[in-house]
Structures are given as C-alpha cells and as structure tokens.
C-alpha cells in the first residue's frame, strides 16, 4: 500500500502539491472565518465542585458565568474622596462595556469585605454575560483593558485578574525551535536543500493541523494552550518523520537507485516506520477520550489531529516534493558539514558499544542508578493547578494576584464558593451557624455572609489563609466537606457544595491521580504486546517497557524538582514553586509512549536484522547502534531543542510540557540508548530473542518494510513488493 502511495505521490506530484496548498489555504480561511472557540472551563461529572457550578447555572445563571477581577490600590486609601471618585468612574465605565452583565464594587452595600484592612487595596468583581470563557469576545476584554489603562496613575494602581487576562498574547516560542532544527538539519545533511525539506513538510502539516484544531474548538472543549502544545509536538514529530524519510531517500541515491525507486523504497521502509510510530502517538493521545474529562479529551484530540496531519504530509507531500528535487537533494552544500558515516565497524558509536559490552555490569548499574536517582522526587509528586503567581510580573494578572495577596492574604485569589441549596422560605439568617463555623475553622482567613437567597440558592465566599496551590488548601476543602459543613447544617435541610475554581481544580487533581496508574498500566501493556509482535521476543519488549517507564519517571522527577521544589526554578523563569499540573503526567505519558516507541523501533529493528543475518548478539547490537546512531541522534536533538524552546514561554503548563518532554527524549537518547541498551543486551545475550513456540501464531509484522523493486515506466506490476525482506539498514541507517 505504501509503495503504491509513494508512486502515486511521485508521479502525480503536481496534483499532490496543489491538493496540499488548496487544503492549507482552504482550512486556514475556514478556520479564520469560524473564529476561535477555545475554552478554559472544566466539567467534572459527579464532583462536588461541579454540583455547585450546575446549581448556579440552573438557579442563579447571572452568578454562573465567567468572571474577572479589578484589583486597585490607592496610595491615599480607596475611601479618599478623590481616589473614590476616580474608581467609581472606572467601575461605571466597566459596567457599560458590552458583554459585562454586572460589576460588584467595594463601594456597593455589603461590599466592605472587598476592601483590605489597611484601606489601600480593594477589588471589584466583573460578571460577564457569556456562560463560558469562549463567549467572551476580544472587544470586551480590550475595552476593559483600555478603561483600566486610563484609570492608572497619580497614586492609583489598577490591575486585571482572572483566567481571561492571563497570557492574552503568549510569545511565539515555536520560532526558536525551528531555528534550532534548521541548524541541526544543516549539520546532519550538509545541504540547504535537504535541510529545507523536513522543515517545509512539518510547516505544511502544522499549518493544516492548526486549522483543524481551531475548527475542533467549536465542537469540543479545547483549552487555549492546546495550540502551543500541539505546535510543540507537531513540529517535533513532523521534522523527525521527514528527517527519517529524507535520510533513507538520500541513502538510496547514494547506492545507485534512480529517484523514483529511491522515493518508493524510502516510503516503504522509513515511511512504514513513520506510519507505525505516528499511529501509535495518535492512538495514545486519542486514548485520553477514555478519561471522561472534557478539556483533557479536547487537548488529546487536538494534539492527535496535528500529529495525524503531519504524518500524512510526510507520507504524501514529501514524496511529491522529492519528485521535484530528484538528484539535486544534496544541492547547496555547506563545506565541512553532512559528511557520510564511516563503515559500520569504524564509527564512534560502534567503538562505544563494544567498550560497554566489555564491562556490561558496571555500565548497567551506572545507567540504572542514574535513572532511579532522577526518579526519586516522583515519590513526593503533588498534582494541582497553576495560578497567576506563576506568571511573570509583566502580566497584569500576576500583579493583580500580588496586590490581593498583599491586602487580603495568600488565599485571596483562590476563594472557595459555597453554594447552598436551601428549603423554600429560608432566610439568610439560617446560614449564620454555618458562617460562624466557617469563621472558626483553622485555615479560613475570611468567610463572607450570604448576600440573600435567590431561587432557593445562597452563595457564601470563603477565603483560605493559604494559596490555591498550597497543600493546606486542599486539606481545608476536604475538612469543610467532611466535617465542618455537615455538622453546621445537620437537621436544617440545607445542602451545601464547595465550588469555585480552586475547588474545581482540586477535584480534577483527585480524579486524575486516581486514574493515572490505570492509564499508565494500560499503555505499558499495549506497548509490550506491540513490541512482542514486532520483534517476536519476550525479553526485548519487557526491557523496552521497563526502560521507557524509568526514563519517563526520571523526567517526572526532574519536573518535580524544578516546578514543585523550586530547584533551579529561576533558570527556567518559574514564578514560584507549586504542584505539577494535574493532567500533565497523563498527557506526557501518552506522548512519550509514542515518541519512545519511534526510536525503539528504529534501533531494535536494525539490531534484530543484524542478529537474524549473523546470529551474533554482541555484533548485532554494536552494528545496529552504529548504523542508526547519526539519524536518531539528529532526530533526538531536534526534539530536545523544539520542546526545550517552549520553556521560554510564559505559561507554566507549557513550560512543564516543554521541559518534561525535552528531558525525557534526552534521557532516552543518552542514558537509555548509549548505556543501558548495549549493556543489558550484552548481559542477556541470545536470550534477548527468545520467543516461546506457543506464541508462534502471532502475526509477523515487518515495520522496516520490504525492499521496493526497480520501477520501469508505468507498469503497475512494478508496484508490487518483491516479498524479500530488506537487507538495507532500517530507516535512516547509514553504512
């Protein structure tokens, strides 16, 4: 099938290129016309915080929509006549903004709790007409920002808080990764033209993928940062996939093949591995649908869509472009770069493998100790959610957070919203026992009385003494639900739910933490079974799964050290230490499962080929490592630099993804491939390839494909594979 696809793309290259151009333009225009509908809302079926949100949506819709805060500081005090007049004028202008449903001012009746004890800091709450953040249009936010800008100065500071004003204009870190990829590809190929092909292919895939993601945001709950995550993954895998195919094509030309057979063989060998690896990533990401949480499903689908499109571009657009390039693939050479590898038994990697094989036990122990040591911090991993304190001080949302913390305490920006469903005819006074119990609860800085009962629902605001990221806040939420609220409302018929953003993300963390082991277990089992079929070995896939788990564990450990413990946090621009984003371990595992499978297959396929040919396990490992080292190293470096570039962004979650993925790929390309693979395969010897007879019924899968025959004209018979296993190295191998 892939041979036919490659032949069609090569021979009908103008048609294929035109189709991709039309697709890119069409989907971009369509996506821009439809607009973006990204969401920052989370829906957790059955969670107590979700019950509070649903109750507000059903009974008090005006209080259920998206909100933001205006935090002000007046040097003379907010009660100073001149300052008060200016602030009231600001609040009046904000109430008049199209899209603003209401504004609760500190000067309104009952708004005294919105003024700090020192009288200098206060906040107002903006309630939007839109039910979700996706309903809040840019002109509304722009008008609010303009009004705030006009009110600043002359002793008054005005800042805007809330999710809607976080990262309104995120930096384009994709460019940094692309520049690094260009440099690495130029060093690897030594040709400007050969370097440009993977970049162009990846950009086409990313462009179409972004359009798909924008359109998906109208159907699924896709978080706004999914575009950066998708770009990170799409650029990395897109360039890598094209790199393997272009390398295989150049190898075919250097072996004397004509351009068309070289393209067909590249797609039927390297392309087969790309299809295998890409589908693995897509399936892993699509597996996030089983989690049952809307925004995680949207994030997984968005990333899967971009990977699928970039994979399709590598298998169709790239062979078409290679048809235009032909033998000019090495044109525009850069002197001194892109030299071909030496023979299998002459390179650094062969000598390195042989050296480790002479002393396998020390190498295995050192490699294992390194991974286990890096994984130790995982034992203290705490899942949670980032807040505005993690933003740079250039962000108005960060300055709003700091002002509220200064005036009202660390928990002021993460209040708990208690939604009470009360019997008909109940007066607010019926909630006084609960109010007193809340005010007497350790960990509560402020409990505001309810502002009336509407449609059988009352709302109470509780401000913790600790921030939303603090473990003590999670403990407070659990204590309120299990002890304080039940005791204070016993026998009253009042049903109280603890909601708000802080409680919602705490519930999200609890749900994900309970499902993470099951998800990881399923992925590892599938990984083992897949490799079992591909390599027809029991120990090789078992070893691969264990190493995969250790390398990902090491990347988790470094994330905990940096983002949770604060070790080296300033180097990566982290505002302050805090919990690891609750969905990050699961999402990272799904991505890294596919990526590590990619390199695993490329390396082990080559080793297996040599072992089948010679029966010499040690020689097969050394030859396989030597033959694949150059292209896998280049691919890994591209991944590391592309992922690492996103650490320079402002959003904490994107930083976490970037650093975590970069570290995991780096560990896989160094400690695992350079130390543990040669050492452990030497220790296991021929047992590496033990395969019990009772499993012989399993299908035989040739990931490396079959050698494509010479093609002659338009003879369709030439498109059939010869059926003879390829003797040339697997994708990207160089002899």
N, C-alpha and C positions, 0 to 999 in steps of 0.2 A: 504493500500500500504506500509506504513512504517513498519507495523508488518511483512509483507512478506519480506521486505528488511532486517530487523533485523534478521529474522530467517535464511534467506539465508546466510547473513554475518557470523552469529554464526556457523551454521552447515558446511559451506564451508570456514572456517576461514583460512585454509592454502592457498586456492586459492585466497581469497581476499587479504591476506597479500602479497603473491607473486605478484599479479597484481599491488599493490601499489609500491612494491620495483622495479619491472620492469619499471613502469611508471616513478618513481623518477629517476632511472638511465638513462632510455632512453631519457627523456626530458632534463635532465642535460647535457648529452653527445651531444644531438642535438643542444641545445642552445649554448654550448661552441664551437661547430663546426661552427655554423652560425655566432657567434660573436655578439657583441652588436652594436646596431644602434640607440642609444638614441640621442635625438635632443634637442638643446637649441633654436631652431628657432621658431618663431611665425608667423602665417599667418592670417591677418585680412582683409577679403574681404571688399572692399569699403572704407577702411581707407586711409587717405591722406598719411600716412607713408608707407602703403603697395603699394600705387601707385608709390611712389618714388623708393621703392625696385624693383618693377616689371619693371619700366623703366630702371633701371640699369641692370637688368637681361637680358632685351631684347636688349638694345643698347650698354651697356658697361659691358659686362659679367666679365671682368677682375676686375672691381671695385665692383662687386655684391657678391663675395664670402665671406667666413668668414675671419676675420682679428684679429690681436692681436697687442700689442704694446710692444716695448722695451724701457723702461724709464731708462735713465742713469744720473748719477751725478758725475762730476769730480771736485775734490776739487780745482784743478788749473784752472778750466774752460775747457769746451769742445773744445775750439779753441787752447788750449795749444798744441804745436806740438806733444809731447809725448802722451798726452791723445788722441788727434785726431787720431794718428796712430793706437793706440790700439783699438779705437772704430771703425775705418774704417775696421780694420782686423776682428772685431766681425761681422760687418754688411756684409762683404764679405762671411764669413763662413755661416751666416744665409741665404744669398741668394742662397747658394749652397745646402742647405738642401732639400732633396727630399720631395716634397709636397708644397714647398714655390714658389708661382708664381712671386712675386715681393716684394721689400722692398724699402720704401720711406725713405731715410736717411735725417737727418737735414743738411748734407753736400751736398746734391743734389741741383742743380739750383732751386730756388724757395722754398727751404726748410728752409729759415731763420725763418719763423714763428714757426718752431718746436724747436727753442732754446729760453729758458727763458730770460728775460731781464737781469738777473744777470750773464748770460753766463755760469752758472754751471750745469744747468739741461736742458736736451733735450730728445726728444723721436723720435723713428723711428716706422713706421707702416709696419707690415708684412701682405701681402695679400696672402692667401692660394689658391691653385689650386682647392680645393674642393668647391662645391657650398654651402654646408651646414656643420655644425659642425660635423655631423655624418660621413662626408667624410674625416675628418682629423684623421689620424691614430695615434696610440700611439707612434710609432717610430719617427714620425715627431716631435711631442711635446717633446719627450725625447731628440732628437738631439738638439733642440733649448735650452732646459734647460741645457744640457751639455755645449753648447757653451757659455751660459750666466755665468755658474759657472766658466768656465776657464778664463773669462774676468774680474771677480771680483777681488778686492784687490788693494793695492798700490794706494789708493786715488780715486778709481773708484768704484761706486756702480751701479749694473745692476739689474733691476727688470723686470718681465714679467707681463704685464697687459692684461685684456680682459677675457671674459667668459671662454675661453678654459683653462685658467690657474687658475681658481677658483675651490677650493675643488677637486683637482685632486685625492686625496686619503682621502676621508671622513672617519672619525672614525667610528668604528663598535659599535654604541650605543645599538644595539639590545641585546648584551650580558648582559648589565646592567639590562634591563627589564626582561630578562629571569631569572637572578639570583633572582631578587625581587619576580617574580612569583613563583619560586621554594619555597622560604621561606614562602610566604603566603599560598600556597597549602599545605605545610607541616604542618603549624599551623592549617589549616582548617580540613585536613584529619587525621593528626597524623600518617600517614603511608607513608613510602618512595615509596612503590609500587603504591598506589593510587595517590600520588603526581605526579609520573612519567608519568602516562597515558595521562593526558591532555597535558603535555609538548611534549611527543613523537608525539601525534596526530597533534598538532599545527606545529611541526617541519616538519613533512611529508607534511602537507598542504603548508607550506611556501616554502619548497624546490621545490615542483612541481609548485607552483604559480610563483616563481622566474623564472623558466624555461619558463613558459608561457609568462611572461612579456618580457623576453629577445627576444623571438620569435615575440611577438607582435610589438616590436620596429622596426622590418623590414617592417611592414605593416602600422602601424600608427605612427603619430608624438608623441612619448612618451618621456617626459622630463627625464633627467638623475636622478633627485632626486625622481622620482616616485618609485624607488626601496626601498628607505628609508621610504617613505610614506606608500607604500604597506606593508612593513615589520612591521611597527608600527601598522597598522590596522589589518593585518593578525595574528600577534602574539597575540594581544589583544582579538580579537573575537575568534580565534582558541582555545585558552586556556579557554576562558569563555564558549564557546559552549560545549567543552569536560567536563568542570567542572560540568555543569548542568546535563549532561547525567550520568557521573560517580556518582554524588551525588544521583541521582534517582535510579541508579543500586544498590548502597550500601543500600539505604533505603529498596529496595525490598528484598535484602538478609536478612536484619535485621528483616523484617516482616515475614520471613519464606519461601520465594519463593526459588525455585531451580534456578541455574544460568541462564538457558536458558529463562524461563519465566521472570526473572528479567531483562534480556537484552531486551527482546521484549517489556516489559512494559516501560522500560526507553526510548527506541527509539520512542515508540508510544505515549508517553506523553512528556517527555523532548525533544525528537528528533523532535516532531511536532512543539514545540515552537521554537526550533533552526531553523527548516526549514522556519517557518514563519518569524522570525527575520532576518535570513540570506538573504532570498529572498527580504525582504524589503530593506536591505542595498544595495544589488546588483541592484535592480530596481532604487533606489535613485541615486546611482553612475552612472548607465547607463543613467539616465536622463540628465547627463551632455552632452550627444550627441546632445541634443536639443539646446545647447548654440551656436553651429556653429563655435567654435574656435578650431583649430586642436589640439594644445597641451593640452588644457583642456579636450577635448574628449579623448585623449590618456591617460591622468592622471586618468580620471574617469574609463576608461576601464581597466587599469592596476590594480587599487585598487579593482574594481568589480571582476576581474578574480581571484585575490588572495583570496578574501572573499568566492567566489563560491567554490574554490578548498578546502579551509579549512572546509567549511560547509559539502562538500561531504566526506571529511576524517572523520568528526565527525559522520556521519550517516552510514558509511560503514566500514572504517578501525577500528574505536573504538569498535564497537560491535564484530568485529572479534578478536581483542586483548583481550577484556573482556572474550571471549570464552577460550582463553589460560589461563587467570588469574583465572577464576572461583571464588571459595570461598576464594582464597588467596589474595583478594583485600586489606585486612587490614594487610597483612604481613609486616614485618619490621617496626613494630610500634615504635613510638618515645614516651617515657614516658611523660605523662603530657600534650600531645597535642591531638587535634582532639576529644575531649570529645563530646558526643552526647548532643543535646539541651534538655532542660527540657521540660516538658509538655507545651502546648500552653499557659496556664494561669499562668505560673511561671517565664517566662523569662524577661530579662531586656526590650526587645522591647515591650512586651505586657504591662508592667507597664508604660513604656514611653508613649505609645499611649493613655492609659487610663488617664494619667496625663494631656496630651494635650487636651483630649476630655472634661475634666472638665473645661478648660479655653480656648475654641476654638478661641474666638475673639482676645485676646492678641497674641496667637500663630500665627494666620493667618496674623495679622497686622505686627508682627515682621518679619515673613518669607517673606512677600511681600515687606516690606521696605528694607530688605537685598538685594533681587534680583533687585529691582528698583534702589537702591543706586549703586550697582555694574554695572548696565547697563548705568548709566548716561554718562560715557565717549563715548558711542557709538554715541552720538549726534554730536561729533566732529571727527568721524572716517574719515580718508582720505585714499583712496586707491591709490596704486602706485606700485613701484618695488624696491627691494633692490639693492644695488650696492656693489662694492668692499670695501667701507668704513665700511661695517658691518662685514667684515671678521676679524679674529684675526691677530695681527701683525706678527705672524709666517708665514702668507701666503705671497708669493711674489706678488700676485695680490693686496693685501692690501697695501704693501709697494710701489708698483708702483702707486697706487692711491694717496697715501700721497705725493710722490715725485712730481707728476703732479700738485696736489693742491698747493704745496709749490711754484712751479715755475710758474704756469700758472693760478692759481686761482681754486676755488672750482668746477667750471663747466668744467674744462679741460677734465675730464674723462667721461663726458657725452655730447660730442659735438652733435650739430644738423647738419645733412647733407641735404643741399638744392640741390635738383635735378631739373635742369631747362631744359625743352624741348623747343628748340629754332627753328625758321624757318630756312630753308636751306640758307646757305651763311652767317649766322650771325657770327660776330666776338666777341671775348670775351669782347671787349670794350663796347658792347651793354648792358652788365650787370653792368657797372660802376654805373649808377644811383641806382640800387638795392644795390650794395655794399656800397655806401655812406649812403643810408637809413638804412641799417643794422648797420653800424658803429655808426650811430647817435641814434640808438634805446636804450632806457634805459634797462638795464639788459643784454646787449651784451658786453662781455669783449673783444672779438676778432672776426672779420669777415675776413676770408682769401679770396683773389681774386681767381677766377676760373683759373685753370691751362690748359686752352684750351677748345675747343669744339670738341667732337668726336661723329660721328654718330648723330648729332643733339642734343646732350646732354652735358650740362655743370654741374660741381659739385662745390659747394661752402660750406665751413665749417664755422659754426658759433659756438663759444664757449660762453655759458652763464656765467654770473657772479656768479650764484648760482648752487648748485649741482643738479644732476638729480632727487634727492628725494625731493628737495625743492618745495613748492607750487608755488613760484615765477617763477620757470622754466616752469611749466605748464601754468601759465599765459602768459609767454613770447611766448610760442608756439602758444597759441590761438591768441595773438596780432599779431604775424607775419603772420598768415594765414588770419586773418580777416581784417587787416588794413595795415600793413607795405608793404607786398608783393603786394597786389592788387594795391595800389597807385603807387608803384615804377614801375610796369610793365604794367600799363594801356596803351592800344593802341599799344603795342610793339609786340603782338603775342607770347610773351614768357609765358609759363605755368610753374609755379614753385611749387614743392611739398616739404613739410618739412618732412624729414625722419631721419633715424638713430635710434639707439637702444632706446635712451631717448624718442624720439617722438613716437616710436612704442609702448612702454610700457605705455605712457601717453594715447594713443588711446585705448589700451587694457583696461586700468582702466575705461575710459569713457564708453566703450561698456558694460563692466561687471556691472558697477554701475547702468546703465540704465536698465539692465535685472535682477538684483538681486531681487528687490521687486516682480516681476512677478514669478520668480523661487520659492522664499520663499512662496509666496501665494499659488502656485500650490501644493507644498509639504505639507503645512498645511491643505489644503482642502482634499487632499488624505489621510493624517493622520487621520483627523476627520472621514471621511467616513469609513475608515478601522476599526477604533475602534468602530464606530457606529454599524457596522455589527457584530463585535466580541462580544461586551458586551451588545448589544441591549439596549442601554441607550443613551440619548441625552446629559445630563449634564456631565457624566463621560468623554466622549471623548472631549467635549468642554473644560472642566477643564484641561485635559491632554495636549491639544494643547496649551492652554494659558500658562501653566507651562513650557512646552517644549520651547515655544518662550521666556519666561522670563529667563530660565536657560541658553539658548544659548546666549541671549542678555547680560547676566551677564558675560559669558566667553568672548564675543566680547569686553565688556567694560574693562575687565582686560587686554586683549591683547593691546587695545589702550593705556591704562595707562602705560604698560611696554614698548612696542615697539615704540609707536608713541610719547608719552610724556616723556619717559625715566625714569619713576618712578621704581626704583629697577632694572634698566637695567643691572647694573654691576653684580648683583647677578646671572643673567641668561647668562652672557657672551655676552651681546649685545654690538656690537662695538659703535653704536650711535643710537639715536632715528631717526625714519623715518616713512614713510607711511606704512600702513598694506598692505601686498601682495595682489594685486588686485583680484586674483582668490580665496584667502583663505576663505573669508566669505561664498561664494557659496559652495565650496568644503566641508568646515566644516559642513555646514548645512545639506548637503546630507548625510554625515557620521553620524552625531549626530542624525539625524532623525531616522535612523535605530537602532542605539545603544540605544537611549532612549525608542524607541518602545519595544525593547527587555525587559528592566527592567519593563516598564509599564505593559506589558502583563503578566509577571511572577507575579507581585504583585497584579494587579487588578483581574486576573483570580482567584487567591486564595481568595480574598475578595468576589468576586461575588459568588464563590462556597459556602462560609460560609453563605452569605446572602440568597441564594436560599434555603439552608438547614434549617436555623433558622428564617429568617425574621427579625433578629436583626441587624440593620445597624452598630451601635457602636461596638457591639461584633464582627461582621464580619471584621471590619477594624482592630481592635486590634488583632484578631486571625490571620488574613491574614498577617499583618505586622510581627507578632511573628513567623509565620510558614516559611516565606520566607527570613527573615532578615539575617540569617547566610550566606546562599549561595549567596544572592545578594550582601551583604557587601564584601564577599571574591572576588566575580566577579568584583565589582567596584574597590576594592583595586588593583587587578591585572591590570585592565585597566589604572588606575591612574599611577601606577608605570611604566608600559610598555610605556605609552605615555610620562610620565614625563622624562623617561630616555633619550628621544630624544632631550630634551632641552640641553643636554650636547654636542650635535653635533656642528659643526662649521657653517653649513649653516643656514642662518637666517630664510628661509622659513620653514625648518624642525623644527627649534626651535619654530616658531609660531604655526605650526600644533601640536607639542608635548604639548606645554603649554596650547593652546586653548582646545584641546581635553581632556587633563587631568583635567583642571579646570571644564569643562562642566560636565564630569562624576562625579567629586567630588561634585559639586553643586547638581546634580540630586540625588546622593546617600545620601546627608545630608539635605540640606535646603528643597528640594522638598519632599523627601520620609519620612524624620523624623519629619518635621514640617508641611508643607503645606498639604500633603495628609491626615494625621489624622485630622487636624483642619478643613479643608474645607469639608471633607466628613462627619464630625460630624455636621457642620453647615447646610449642605444640607439635611441630614437625609435620609428618604426614597425617596426623590426626586432624589437622585443620580441615581436611577434605573427606573426613569420614561421613558416610551417608548410609543409614540403615536400609536394607533391602525392602523392608515393609513400607518404605516411603517412595519406592520407585515408581509408583503410579502417578506421582505428581507431574504436572506438565513441564516440559523443557522450554525455558524462556531464554532467547538469545538477545540480551539487552544490547550487546555490541553489534548485532545485526549480522547480515550475510554480505559477502562481497558482491558488489554490483558488477555486472558484466560490461564489456565494451559495448557501446551503443553504435548502431550503424543506421544513419538516416532516420526514417520514421517507422521502422519495423517495430510493430507493437510487441513482437515476441521478445525483442531485446529488453523489454521492461520486466521480464520475469527474473527472479533471483536464481542464481545457479544452484543454490542448495548446499553450497560448500562453505563451511564456517570460515570467517575471515581470518587470515593469517597475519594481517597487518595489525599494528597496535590499536588498542581501543581509542576512543575519542581523544584527540589532542596528543596522542603519544608521538614521540619522536625517537627515531633510532640513531 
